[in-house]
């Protein structure tokens, strides 16, 4: 299972389509608290974060995941516009596992989701 903190409708649609194509289950969280609650309830294989999201505070999510013993081993992958070097650095400092440029994330979406199921 994958939990996504992604409120952009076009990206969410692409994620849903890619997940269906590889047989992955994705749940979208509406807000930081909802994402963390879903992660605690289901122990996902992957947490996807849009580092520019306005409904989910990705840096707060990363910090909460890394400081919670039950969640600390979760793989957290974020994506952001390649020009947001400040956001990329902040996510890395918070403990994100991987950050991709938005274009690379979309290009590799099927591969990323397929690799998270198992």
LINCOR-V723900 format. One record per residue. N is the residue number from 1. SS is DSSP state (alpha for helix, beta for strand, coil for the rest). Layout:
# LINCOR-V723900
n->(N & N)
ss->(SS & SS)
This chain:
# LINCOR-V723900
n->(1 & 2 & 3 & 4 & 5 & 6 & 7 & 8 & 9 & 10 & 11 & 12 & 13 & 14 & 15 & 16 & 17 & 18 & 19 & 20 & 21 & 22 & 23 & 24 & 25 & 26 & 27 & 28 & 29 & 30 & 31 & 32 & 33 & 34 & 35 & 36 & 37 & 38 & 39 & 40 & 41 & 42 & 43 & 44 & 45 & 46 & 47 & 48 & 49 & 50 & 51 & 52 & 53 & 54 & 55 & 56 & 57 & 58 & 59 & 60 & 61 & 62 & 63 & 64 & 65 & 66 & 67 & 68 & 69 & 70 & 71 & 72 & 73 & 74 & 75 & 76 & 77 & 78 & 79 & 80 & 81 & 82 & 83 & 84 & 85 & 86 & 87 & 88 & 89 & 90 & 91 & 92 & 93 & 94 & 95 & 96 & 97 & 98 & 99 & 100 & 101 & 102 & 103 & 104 & 105 & 106 & 107 & 108 & 109 & 110 & 111 & 112 & 113 & 114 & 115 & 116 & 117 & 118)
ss->(coil & beta & beta & beta & beta & coil & coil & coil & alpha & alpha & alpha & alpha & alpha & alpha & alpha & alpha & alpha & alpha & alpha & alpha & alpha & alpha & coil & coil & coil & beta & beta & beta & coil & coil & coil & alpha & alpha & alpha & alpha & alpha & alpha & alpha & alpha & alpha & alpha & alpha & coil & coil & coil & beta & beta & beta & beta & beta & coil & coil & coil & coil & coil & coil & coil & alpha & alpha & alpha & alpha & alpha & alpha & alpha & alpha & alpha & alpha & coil & coil & coil & coil & coil & coil & coil & coil & beta & beta & beta & beta & beta & coil & coil & coil & coil & alpha & alpha & alpha & alpha & alpha & alpha & alpha & alpha & alpha & alpha & coil & coil & coil & beta & beta & beta & beta & alpha & alpha & alpha & alpha & alpha & alpha & coil & alpha & alpha & alpha & alpha & alpha & alpha & coil & coil & coil & coil)
